[in-house]
Amino acid sequence: LSWLNPLQSLLSSMKHACEILTSEPEGGAAPIPFETFSFLYLYLASIDGEIPEDETEAFLHKIKEEADKESGMVLIRHF
């Protein structure tokens, strides 16, 4: 995935994480709790180091708003 920009690469990693961590059947929305998503996203973004903190915070705020509509669960379509 080296041809992707840092954000696209991070989002691809998060998609895979959701698919691995969800309890839903394969091929579904792959929901995971916002707290889990947020922890992983912040961790991976800090390792990457190329995504500005304000962008990370703004993204997580947007995701939190979407997750709140889904009983606190983040779905792949949210990002």
N, C-alpha and C positions, 0 to 999 in steps of 0.2 A: 504493500500500500504506500510505498514511498512517493508515488506520484501525486498523492492526495495532499491537500494543505493540512496543517495541524488540526484544525477544527473538524474537517471531514474525517480524518483518521481517528480522532477521538470519538466522534459520533458512531463511526463504524465499530469501534471497540465497545462502545456502550450498547449498541444493538446486539452484538454477540453476547455481552454480559447478561442482558435481559433475557435472551433466548436460553442461556444456560441456567439462570437463577429462577426463572418462572416455574410455577407449579402447573401452569396451563399446558394443554397438549401442543405438540409441535405444529407450527403453521398458524398459530393464533396471534393475539395481540401482545403476548409475552409480558404481562404486567408484573412489575415488581414494586415494592414500597418506595415512596419518594425518599425516605431516609437512606435506604440502601443505594438508590440511584445517585443521590446527592453525594454520599460518602465516596463512592467509586469515581464519580465524575471529578470531584475535587482532587482526589488522590492522583488520578491519571493526568489531569490538567497540570498539577504541580510538578509531576515528573517530566512532562513535556516541556514546560517552561516557556512556550512560545505564545500561549493564549493569554492576553491581558486579563488581570483579575476583575476589572470592571465588566468585561465581556462574559466572563465565567459567572459572575454574580447575576447579571442581567438574564443570561440563559437559564440559570437555575430558578430565578424568580418566575419566568415565563412557564417553565416546566411545573413549578409548584402550583401555579394557577390552574393548569390543565389537570394535574393530579388531584387537586381538591374537588374537581368535578367528577372524579372517578374513585371516590372513597379513599383518596390518598395513594392511589396506584398510578405509576408512570407506565404508559403504553408506548410502544415503539413509534406509533404514528404521531405522538406528541413532539417528536424531534425529527 
